[in-house]
Amino acid sequence: MLNSWYLLLYVSQIYVVDSTDRDRIGVAREEFQAIVKDPLMLSSVLLVLANKQDMVISDSSEHHQANRGRERLSSVFGVPFSSQKGAMSPSEVGQRLGLYDLKNRALRAVGAWALTGEGLHEGLSWLAATLKDAHTWGTSVRF
């Protein structure tokens, strides 16, 4: 299931995408583009969290082990299980969302794993530093 929720923080947007859901990335792109084109969001800082980066698979034995783990999580959380191999990289998620086509915006795509919090510190630190720099220099967040 594609998790594409967004949180508005005055001048920033955090958009979380299930990077294993290749079938619905087009829907996520449509939602993302609608949000970033909203007049209230035109100068917002954009952070995309490409979730489920733990599903990046390098060989078949890891793939089978990851599938067993995903099956268990699927049954616990009631989310559909997909045996599709691996997750999209953060840069691929950003590209498919059209993130890099946006001009004059501070933006970044970061890999994350919600179950452990991996990647969240990196993404939120970048967001805080970017917002602080904009405030310090007394500029808009448009770069």
N, C-alpha and C positions, 0 to 999 in steps of 0.2 A: 504494500500500500504506500502510495506517495504521501509523504508528510511535507506539505508546503504551506506552513503557517508563517505569518510575518508579524513582527513586533515593531511598532513605530515608536521611536524615541526622539521626538521633536525634530532632530536633524539627521537621523540615521535610520537605517533599515537593516534588520537581520533576517535573512531568508534561509530557511532550513529545507534541504532537499534530500530525499532518500536516493543516494547515489547508486543503488542497486536496481532501481526501478526504471529500466531503459524504455519500457513500454509506455510509461506515462510522463516522460520528461517533456514531451510536447505540450501537455496540459500545464505542467509547471512553468514552462516558458511563457505560455499565454497569460497565466496569472501574474507572473513576475513582470512581464512587460506592461500589463495593465496598471500595476502598482507604481512602477518607476515613471510612467508617463503621466501619472496624476499630477496636476499643477502644484499640489502641496508637497510633492516629493522631488521636485525638479533639482533641488540643491542638496539632497540628502546624501550622506555617506553610505555606501552599500557594502555589506558583508554577507557573503553567501557561505553557509556551512554545508559542506558536502558530507552528510552523515553516512554512517555504516562503512567507514573506510577500513574496518577490520575485515571486510569481505573482499579485499584485494587479494587475489589468489595467484600464486606463482607456479604451482605444480599440481598434478592430479591427486596426490595423497592429501595435500592440504585442502584441496577442493572438497574431497569426501568428508574430511573432518569438519570443515566449515559448514557443509550441508547438514551434518548431524546436529551441530550447534544451532543452526538456523531453524531446523525442524523443531527442536526443543523450545526455542524462543517463540516460534510460531504457535505452538500449542499453549504455552503459558500466557502469552499476550493476545492470542486470538487474531493474529494478523496472517494473511495469506503467505504461504511459503513458495518461493520461486527457486528452482534449481539452476537458474541462469548463472553462468560463471562470472564471479568477480564484480567489483564496483567500478564505476567511472571515476577517474581521477578528478581532483578538484578543478584542474584546468579544463578538463573535458566538460564537466558540469557547467562551469562558467561560460564556455563556448556555446554549449547547447541552449543555455538560457538567454544568450545574446548579451551577456554582461560586458564583454570586451568591445561591443559595438557602441556602447554608450560613450559620449564625449563629454569632456569637462567635468568628470565626476571622480571622486576618490572612491575606489572600489577594490575589493579583494575576495578571492575564493579560497577557503581553507578547508582541509580535510578534518573530519571530526568523527568521534565515536561516542555517542551519547551515553552508552552503558558505563563507560569509564571516565568520561569527561575529557578524553584525549582530544586535543585540537581546540577546545573551547578557550583555554587560557591564551593561546596564540592569537586566535581571532579577536577575542574581546580586548586583549592588550593592544593590538593594532588599532582597533576601533577607538579606544580611549585615547591613545596617542594622537591619532588623526584629529579627533575632536578637540583635544587640548591644543594642538598646533594651530588649528583654525581660530580658536578662542584667543590664544596668546598673540597671534598676529593681527587679530581684529578683522579677519577676513571672512568671507562666506566660505562654506565648505566646498564650493566648486573650485576645482584645481585645473 
